[in-house]
Amino acid sequence: VHHNGMKIALEVAQHVDKVRINPGLYVFDKPDPSRTGFAEEEIAAIVARITETLEPLVSLLKAQDKALRIGVNHGSLAERMLFTYGDTPLGMVQSAMEFIQICDRLDFHNIVVSMKASRAPVMLAAYRLMADRLDAEGFPYPLHLGVTEAGDGDYGRIKSTAGIATLLAEGLGDTIRVSLTEAPEREIPVCYSILQALGLRKTMVEYVACPSCGRTLFNLEEVLHKVRAATAHLTGLDIAVMGCIVNGPGEMADADYGYVGKIPGTISLYRGREEIRRVPEQEGVEALIALIKEDGRWLDP
Ligand code: SF4
């Protein structure tokens, strides 16, 4: 919910479990180019107006046991925040705190906080500062993480991951959203991949594969594609595809199964760190499937 959004918020609150408001826009006054500052009374009057506008929404959410996301966006801080704290992570934190404190006075605590920015370093600083402030003020509210307007393609995914994964690895964050300029459903696999890469969720097969080098004994890229095509549905397994016997077995990172180049034309199949059998290269993928079946870990796709 954006500009002067009370009416919209009250309506959508009837239909969803959580409403997001942007503190910079929820009660919106057009910026005044001739302004040189904000007097304390002016700020107090704005806070009173926000309280009045939030109260009906908060009452409705409370009555329906629904949540409010206080979703700060770096690009749309209120003018009074820009004057007082600048266009900074601290300004973002203050913006959220203003609303959190109003909700606290209204005895509403079903709150999620986000601090999105389109630049990963800005959002990282804002979330860290916010987490410290929430701790210091005794508000144990969850954080929703995201790099907003991340763009598309590889870079959009990398940028989102740089921001979201860094915070998750520090133990910050409770929900995530990857915002891509692509069909919304394409955001979901990226979220799953971030969580799996950090070991926070396991929703797909984990493939361990070497980058190939002068020792590689088969076409790694092609074999990895084949192995993935055959096994991608076996959620929970770790499967390694390694180009040679020299470093392969040691670097399989405790995979459940390994497909390793033994000598030219021959593949070794491993269960854990144990070599189970050797097969001609052309039978490698089929033999891997057979081994997984023998172990009772195969499911038909
Ligand atoms: S596992 Fe073997 S083939 Fe693969 S990168 Fe390492 S040394 Fe090279």
Residues whose N, C-alpha, C, O or C-beta is under 5 A from the ligand:
A	BS01	SF4	C210 P211 S212 C213 R215 T216 M242 G243 C244 N247 G248
